[in-house]
Amino acid sequence: MKTDEIVRLLTEARDAYYNSDTPVMSDAGFDELEEKLRSIDPENPYFTSVGMASVQGVKITHVTPMLSMAKAKNMDDMAAWIKKLAVPPDQIFVIEPKIDGLSVTCMYSEGRLVYVATRGDGITGQDITHIAKYVKDIRRTISLNGQVEVRGELYLPRDTSFNTEGKPLRNACVGLINRKENREDLKHARFAVYQLAGPEHPSLESERIVLLEREGFNAVRYSLAPDIAGISEFFTEYTGTLRDEWDYETDGLIVSVDDRRLFDEIDSRWIVDHHHHYAIALKPPAQSRETSVRDVIWQVSRQGNIIPVALFEPVVIGGAKLERATLNNYMNVKRLMVQKGDKLVVQRANDVIPFVQDNLSSRGRSSFNDELMVKTCPSCGSVPVPAGVHIKCLNQSCEEQIIQRIIYWVKSCNIENVAEATVRTLFKLGRIKNIRDLYNVKEKDFEGVEGFARKKIDNFIKEINSSKKMTARELLSRLGIPLVQKKSLARMGISGIEDFMAFSDDIYVTGRNIIEWKNDPSNMVMLNELLDVLEISSEPGSQARGKVCMTGTGPGKRNDLIKLIEEMGYEFSATVTRDLDILVCEDPEGKSSKLDNARKNNIKLMSYGEFFGDRI
């Protein structure tokens, strides 16, 4: 498989994992693909990205980036990590569950909740403050002064009474958070906190967890270990009993240096762009069970890929009852030679996403009865064609593809009062046939649509109309082109539609994705239809003059300073990376680890006054 294809598959899977309630790839399959890409192209830009940009809601820039985690698969990896840290021999490690939920942060100012935001891409998240009204674990007020950030995971407990419709708990939780209507069901979600940022004290991570519990939060259970032997002992207890006893699902453990005073010094030895170096995720071996196949169903994505899902006799793994699991793609079903009645080995990779690991019945099988293989598109009935590892419906009039594209657009444009069920109803009634038709919906189009009174109709139309105004980069970043976001467009010098149409640089994967997207006539039809109804404004600046990061206390609110940096034509970076141009700080002669790191990489240091001048 070529590098571009691997990056595309990984990007699609990560997008589904963070922004959808339907996974398209198992965790094990995802990790395997990442390892393959790392062996082929270890410097690929894919590895510097974190999470996935949220495609809906008002955006919030995190005060401190919410980065990802380095991974350890066994105790040898853990021992190597501890040796690399070179911390004092008496250093204690804190061990916490790695809850598989939706990572969020709660910002407090002088004891009052300001906002709740998802992790998003680690730099910018989605504003989901509305959930605080329903999720009882989110505190409206706390006793801590100043600006305080409480981070944790939203999750559905194992014994939830909420109907997940057979979906994994994490994905059902994501669906709840993204729901436009019937938000009262958010009462089923829990919020477990694991980190407190902001105050100078306590200086130990474990003491901060205790402090959060005293504040009334649902704090994670943690343990302390003095060395690798202690970590190994707890890991054995976790895989043996704890992961089945905890009320939240987990996909491993987080092991961190307990003394926060060592964090900056540890991070200063390496570039921090994807993860911090003072903590690591320890992954467990996957749990598996045998079961028999009842059927295989096929689901159509907005890209036209037809995704297989195995239905099987119920099994319980890690306390969860499973009746379905992704088969990832067409070629995988063919490789496994899946037939009705076959004995499958089903795993929950990292204790979360179920997938089919093996087909025991296919061993020694010389012929394959392909009765379960998709012959026609389940939505439109057209004959699909091979497309890499997938099989794809090329019918541009395919109903499910169009509906999925409309739903994706609604989410990407922050349209709050338009639910998926409403989109499907309007499409079935023939009131909308594409994205453009959303912008022509009138009150009369809701005749026969159950549950839509005058106020709800007015809100729908108001939300649609308010989404008409956007910049060219905002439009292009919402088309669903893999890896194409506002920042990547800026790096490629694309600030307008004309730039996009003329773009032909195929050196990097993102550029090749743009070219491939433009070569599909149906995509160009969709773009032109959108240009007919949208109001495109000019970008505030052209190609970025360079990357700028800030450290220390600045002369104003962080978000205001970031906006000013972008207005000055620079690209803001939340972390010190090798390609950073300027680090703005309180004192360029200071001795902090971040400043030392910048000097080592020949990054220019400027004071706030020197950089912003009379703009502040």
C-alpha positions, 0 to 999 in steps of 0.5 A, spaced: 500 500 500 502 506 498 504 512 503 498 516 500 493 511 501 495 509 508 495 517 510 488 517 507 485 511 510 488 513 517 485 520 516 478 517 515 479 513 521 481 518 525 475 523 523 470 518 524 473 516 531 473 523 534 467 526 530 462 521 529 458 515 532 460 510 527 467 507 527 470 505 520 476 502 523 478 498 529 484 500 534 488 494 532 487 496 525 489 503 526 495 502 530 498 497 525 497 502 519 500 507 523 506 503 524 506 501 517 506 508 515 512 510 521 516 504 518 515 507 510 515 515 512 517 516 519 517 524 518 510 524 514 506 530 517 501 526 519 505 524 525 505 531 528 497 532 528 493 531 534 486 528 534 482 531 529 479 538 528 472 538 530 467 539 524 461 543 528 460 548 534 463 554 536 471 553 536 475 555 542 483 555 542 485 552 548 490 556 553 494 550 554 494 545 548 491 538 549 496 533 546 496 526 545 500 520 548 506 516 546 504 509 547 508 503 550 505 496 549 509 492 554 514 493 560 520 493 556 517 499 552 515 502 559 523 501 562 526 504 556 521 510 557 523 511 564 530 510 562 530 516 557 526 520 563 533 520 567 529 522 573 531 522 580 531 514 583 526 516 588 521 519 583 514 516 584 510 515 578 502 516 578 498 511 574 491 513 572 486 509 568 485 511 560 478 512 560 475 511 553 471 517 552 470 524 549 476 528 552 474 535 554 476 541 558 472 545 563 475 553 564 473 556 570 475 564 572 474 566 579 470 560 581 465 560 576 465 556 569 466 559 563 466 554 558 466 546 556 470 544 550 472 538 546 479 537 545 478 537 537 485 537 534 489 539 541 489 546 539 482 548 538 476 544 540 468 545 540 464 549 545 460 544 548 458 548 554 451 547 553 452 540 556 453 543 563 446 543 564 445 536 563 451 532 566 451 532 573 458 531 574 460 538 571 461 543 577 458 550 575 462 553 581 468 551 585 472 554 590 479 555 587 481 562 585 484 565 578 484 561 571 483 554 573 482 548 567 479 542 569 480 536 564 477 529 564 473 524 559 465 524 558 463 517 558 457 513 558 458 508 564 457 500 563 451 500 566 447 505 563 440 505 561 441 509 555 439 505 549 446 505 545 443 501 539 448 496 539 454 502 538 460 502 543 459 506 549 464 511 546 461 512 540 454 513 543 457 518 548 459 522 542 453 521 538 449 524 545 454 530 545 453 532 538 445 531 538 441 537 536 435 535 539 432 531 545 439 533 549 435 531 556 439 524 554 445 527 556 443 526 563 446 519 562 453 522 561 458 522 566 464 526 567 471 523 570 476 528 571 484 527 571 488 533 571 488 540 574 491 546 570 492 553 572 494 553 580 501 553 582 500 548 587 499 542 589 506 540 585 504 533 585 499 530 580 496 525 585 495 531 590 491 535 584 487 529 583 485 529 591 484 536 590 479 535 585 475 530 588 474 535 594 471 540 590 466 535 588 468 532 582 468 525 579 475 524 580 479 518 577 482 512 581 489 512 581 495 509 584 502 510 586 508 506 584 516 507 585 519 503 580 517 499 574 516 493 578 510 497 581 507 499 575 508 492 572 504 490 578 498 495 577 498 493 570 497 486 572 491 487 577 488 492 571 488 487 566 486 481 571 480 485 574 480 492 575 478 494 567 472 489 568 470 492 575 471 500 573 464 503 571 468 506 565 471 503 559 478 504 558 483 503 553 489 502 557 493 506 563 496 513 563 503 513 567 506 520 569 511 523 573 508 525 579 512 531 581 510 537 576 516 541 577 520 536 573 515 537 567 518 543 563 525 540 564 523 533 561 520 536 555 525 541 554 530 535 552 525 534 546 520 537 541 513 537 544 509 537 538 505 531 538 505 529 546 509 531 552 514 526 554 513 526 562 507 521 561 505 515 557 500 511 555 500 503 557 496 499 552 493 492 554 493 486 550 486 485 546 480 481 549 477 476 544 471 471 544 469 466 539 462 467 536 458 465 530 456 470 524 449 471 523 450 476 517 454 482 514 451 488 513 454 494 508 453 501 510 455 507 505 459 513 507 459 520 504 465 518 500 461 512 496 465 507 500 461 501 502 463 499 509 462 492 512 459 490 519 459 483 521 452 481 525 454 475 530 451 471 536 452 476 542 458 475 546 460 479 552 467 482 552 470 486 558 463 487 561 460 489 554 455 485 550 457 485 543 453 483 537 456 487 531 463 489 529 466 492 523 470 488 518 473 495 516 473 494 508 471 489 502 478 486 501 478 484 509 471 480 508 474 477 502 481 475 505 477 472 511 472 469 507 466 470 511 460 466 510 454 465 515 455 460 521 463 461 521 466 461 527 469 468 528 474 471 533 472 478 535 476 482 539 475 489 543 482 492 541 484 496 547 478 494 550 474 499 546 472 498 539 470 491 537 473 488 530 473 481 527 480 478 528 480 472 525 475 467 521 477 460 524 472 457 519 476 459 513 482 455 515 483 450 509 477 453 505 479 452 498 473 455 495 469 461 498 461 462 498 461 470 497 453 470 498 455 475 504 459 480 499 456 486 497 453 486 489 450 492 489 450 499 493 445 498 499 442 505 498 441 506 490 442 499 487 448 501 482 454 496 481 460 498 485 467 498 483 474 496 487 477 502 490 483 500 493 481 496 499 474 498 499 469 497 494 465 504 492 459 506 489 460 511 483 453 513 482 453 521 484 445 520 485 446 515 490 441 517 496 445 515 502 451 519 499 448 525 498 444 525 505 451 523 508 454 529 505 449 534 507 449 531 514 457 533 514 456 540 511 451 541 517 456 539 522 462 543 519 458 549 518 456 550 526 448 549 524 446 548 531 438 547 530 439 542 524 439 534 526 440 528 522 433 526 522 430 532 520 435 532 514 433 525 512 426 527 513 426 533 508 430 529 503 425 523 503 420 528 502 423 531 496 424 538 499 432 538 499 436 534 494 443 537 495 447 541 500 445 548 496 437 546 497 438 547 504 439 555 503 432 555 499 428 551 504 422 555 506 416 554 511 412 551 507 417 545 506 416 543 513 408 541 511 408 534 514 414 534 518 412 531 525 415 536 531 416 542 527 412 548 530 413 555 527 418 557 532 422 551 531 421 552 523 424 559 524 430 557 528 432 552 522 431 557 517 435 562 521 441 557 523 441 556 515 441 563 513 447 565 518 451 559 515 451 563 509 457 567 510 464 564 510 471 565 508 474 562 502 478 557 507 473 556 511 469 553 505 474 549 502 476 546 509 469 544 510 469 540 503 471 534 507 478 533 503 483 529 507 488 533 511 485 540 508 484 545 514 485 552 514 492 552 517 494 547 511 491 552 506 495 557 509 501 554 508 500 552 501 498 559 499 491 558 498 487 564 500 481 564 495 477 560 490 482 562 484 488 560 488 484 553 490 482 552 482 489 554 480 493 549 485 497 544 482 503 542 487 503 535 488 509 534 492 506 533 499 500 529 500 495 534 502 496 537 495 495 531 492 489 530 496 486 537 493 488 535 486 485 528 486 478 532 489 478 537 483 479 531 478 472 528 480 467 532 476 461 531 481 466 535 487 466 541 482 459 541 481 458 541 488 463 547 489 460 551 484 453 550 487 455 552 494 458 558 491 452 560 488 448 560 495 454 562 499 457 569 501 464 568 501 468 574 504 476 575 503 481 572 508 484 577 513 491 576 511 494 572 505 500 567 506 503 567 513 509 570 514 511 565 519 509 561 525 509 565 532 508 562 539 507 565 546 510 563 553 509 567 560 504 572 561 502 576 556 498 583 556 491 581 555 487 575 554 490 569 550 485 569 545 485 576 543 493 576 542 492 570 538 487 573 533 492 579 533 498 575 531 493 572 525 491 579 523 499 581 523 499 575 518 503 570 522 500 563 524 500 561 531 503 555 534 501 553 541 507 549 542 515 550 540 517 546 534 523 546 530 519 550 524 517 556 529 520 563 527 518 567 533 517 565 540 514 571 544 515 572 551 516 576 557 523 577 557 528 574 552 534 574 557 530 569 561 532 562 563 526 558 562 526 551 559 522 553 553 526 559 552 532 554 552 529 550 547 528 555 543 535 558 543 537 551 541 533 551 535 535 558 533 528 561 534 528 568 535 526 571 542 522 577 542 518 581 548 511 582 548 512 589 547 517 588 541 513 584 537 506 587 538 509 594 538 503 599 539 498 594 537 497 593 545 
